[in-house]
């Protein structure tokens, strides 16, 4: 099996390590799983565009836009 070397900042590496421990996996296995998944996901899921035009009720009200103040902060991975 081939090996890959990447350069990554300590904060991101710490987050990856934490996520790998939470999933009970090695860092290498955790990263590989996510890389493979991101390469296999090519566009929209099967049948996605079949949904368009299926809704018969044309009286749908667009909801009011929410304020960004209601949002919660999230960790960036």
C-alpha positions in Angstrom: 0.0 0.0 0.0 1.3 3.5 -0.9 2.0 6.1 1.7 1.1 9.8 1.6 2.8 12.6 3.5 0.9 15.8 4.2 1.7 19.0 6.1 -1.0 20.1 8.4 -1.3 22.6 11.3 -1.3 21.4 14.9 -4.9 22.6 15.6 -6.3 20.6 12.7 -4.2 17.6 13.6 -5.6 17.8 17.1 -9.1 17.8 15.8 -8.5 14.9 13.5 -6.9 13.0 16.4 -9.9 13.7 18.6 -12.3 12.6 16.0 -10.3 9.4 15.3 -10.3 8.5 19.0 -14.0 9.1 19.2 -14.5 6.7 16.2 -12.1 4.2 17.8 -9.9 4.4 14.7 -6.3 5.3 13.9 -5.7 8.7 12.4 -4.6 7.0 9.2 -7.8 4.9 9.0 -10.0 7.9 9.9 -8.4 10.1 7.2 -8.5 7.3 4.6 -12.2 6.7 5.3 -13.1 10.4 4.7 -10.9 10.7 1.6 -12.4 7.7 0.0 -15.9 8.9 0.8 -15.3 12.3 -0.7 -13.9 10.8 -3.9 -16.8 8.4 -4.3 -19.5 11.1 -3.8 -19.8 12.5 -7.3 -22.6 15.1 -7.4 -26.2 14.6 -6.5 -27.6 11.4 -5.0 -29.5 9.0 -7.4 -33.0 10.3 -8.2 -32.3 13.8 -6.9 -33.6 15.6 -10.0 -36.6 13.3 -10.3 -38.1 15.3 -7.3 -38.5 18.5 -9.3 -42.0 19.3 -10.4 -43.6 16.7 -8.1 -45.1 19.1 -5.7 -48.7 19.9 -6.6 -49.4 22.7 -4.1 -48.4 26.0 -5.7 -49.5 28.1 -2.7 -46.3 27.6 -0.7 -45.1 30.6 1.3 -41.4 31.2 1.4 -40.5 31.6 5.1 -39.0 34.8 6.5 -35.2 34.9 6.5 -33.7 34.1 9.9 -31.2 36.4 11.6 -27.6 35.4 11.7 -27.7 36.3 15.4 -29.8 33.1 15.9 -27.0 30.9 14.5 -24.6 29.0 16.8 -20.8 29.0 16.4 -19.4 25.8 15.0 -15.9 24.3 15.0 -14.2 24.5 11.6 -12.5 21.2 10.5 
